[in-house]
Amino acid sequence: MTLTMRRTLLWLTAVVGLYVGLWSVGAPQSFYDSFPGLGFIWVSIDGPYNEHLVRDVGALYLGLAAATSLAALQRSEVAAVAASRTVGLAWVVFSVPHLAYHALHLDGLGALDVVAQMISLGSTVVLGGLLMLGPEPSRTVRDAAEPATTDP
């Protein structure tokens, strides 16, 4: 995977985190009532409003977005690959149980909502997985970034 492609995936993933995070932290009642927008309503059908929980989830997404953005800003290929693998793992660790929960709790959703929700939640699993994959940085780039060692 090229560095440009890796950065593109990082920024795309960061945007997902910012969208969810800024909305749920900044306007938790609105998030609860109408997330993800465009006429879909996925949160309020799952139980009573809990401002603390909505804000905490938003803060989690903002934390992931911040780390993802930092990874995208890494100047060297070695640092960008290492950082993107780390944030990719964080997204997968968060996203797999999140997706699993929602896949098991589809009551009250119409067919279009089910498909859209599974694609939406699955996208962060895929993006995180892609960020963890890819070839190692080229040997020359790695060698240039690593300090020289000498055997005694």
Secondary structure, DSSP 8 states (H G I E B T S, - for coil): --HHHHHHHHHHHHHHHHHHHHHHHH-HHHHHHHTEETTEE-SGGGSS--HHHHHHHHHHHHHHHHHHHHHHT--SHHHHHHHHHHHHHHHHHHHHHHHHHHHT--TT--HHHHHHHHHHHHHHHHHHHHHH-S----HHHHHHHS------
